[in-house]
Amino acid sequence: MITINYQMFGNKGFQLRLRLYQDGETKFINVTKMLKGSIQKRHWNQRKQLFIPSCPFSDENNAILVQFRQKYDEFAINWTGSVFGMVEAMKESAQGCTEQMTLTKFIHLIVERLGDNKHADGTIKGTFEGYLKCDRRLHEFCKARKINYSKILIKEVSPTFINDVFDWIDKTRGGKGKGYISSMLHSIIAKAEDDNYLKAEDFKKCNWHKKIKGSKQKCHTLTEEQCQKFASMDLSEVSSSKMNELYRDFCLFILYTGQSACDAISLRYSDVQNIGGISHFVFRRRKIAEKQSVPCSVPINQELDTIMRKWSKLSKDGYIFPIRNKTKIKNQTTNNGDIKHFIGKLNIWLKKVGKALGCPFPLHSYTFRHTAITHYISKGVPVIYVANMMGTSVDNCEKIYYNNQGDTSSRNKVMAAMKF
């Protein structure tokens, strides 16, 4: 059931908005400009949801709010879909719109909704590029099949249509991109079900791309010797990049904390808390912040403190590393473009370093997270503590991160115990 009420917001004078909420999904509608007079925060009674008598034009403003909210209350009575779906349905109804929701329009509606869900730094939570890319691929498919893509209604999407798209990808693209197209279409259908356009049950038998359980990178971890060599090697012999020291310190930072690269880049000094006399990074992971019941808590050792001090003079706006800042975030044309650009450049650099370390696999930034989790578990740290510290589950530690082949400490214990 959708909960509807008014609430004040912002720090600059009186501002009021209508809040629509259901199961973690929230939509805000600013109503400040509809009101009359010079209204102050003290004029609003949140509990009674009205203006007090001393408010300028109180009777008239209260009537405006009642009338505006009434249409949402009435529409919500029989609505069983999502909050955003209801708002869109109301827009079409209010405009007397006869145009029905098309597939491409619905995909762009999803992107618009994602734009309303943002991190504290203003960047969008999750990613919308995948939906836009899927939209382009669907347009290419329809063009090849001589179908007018712009006319396909979301309610007309069928299992046959989905399977035809997959067949086209297999035949014309050699299956390239089928994985992300499959996941995007699956997500679109799920969201269409939320908005009462489709039933996800009807698409269960489609030829969905099945992900390989676990991780291909599970066995890609560094040995202790390789970690020590990485920390002390002469980087000038490997790369002429001016970013050598920053790249190395950033990877060592992940090696100690076990963080993902995007979380380490976004980490700020405001995330440091003193717990039991020891400084910790306390934060929620960017990708799963809403799902995390307990925030990550990573103790800060001397090596981490040294890295932080080293880059503090070059960092801006409270970030640990001089990688992102408010100006970059404001001016970038791609959401989280600064993070993607840095990680991309870092991974190119790591390929050269990986060869120097003798890695039998391509070295990537996530290798250090896998190595950290494997190392801590091999040293006897309880897996539940490691999981909470890394912002993942015990199940994921086992299936995705922990490399039992690289856990030489546990292997040696087993060999020593092989005596009966």
Secondary structure, DSSP 4 states (H G I P E B T S, - for coil): --EEEEEE--SSS--EEEEEEETTEEEEEE-GGG--S---GGGEETTTTEE-TTSTTHHHHHHHHHHHHHHHHHHHHS--S-HHHHHHHHHHHHTT--PPPBHHHHHHHHHHHHHTSB-TTSPBSS-SHHHHHHHHHHHHHHHHTT--GGG-BGGG--HHHHHHHHHHHHHHHTTTTHHHHHHHHHHHHHHHHHTTS--GGGGTTS-PPPPPSS-TTTT----HHHHHHHHHS-GGGT---TTHHHHHHHHHHHHHH---HHHHHH-BGGGEEEETTEEEEEE--TTTTTT-SS-EEEE--HHHHHHHHHHTTT--TTBSSTT--HHHHHH-SSTTHHHHHHHHHHHHHHHHHHHHHT-SS---HHHHHHHHHHHHHHTT--HHHHHHHHTS-HHHIIIII--GGG-HHHHHHHHHH---
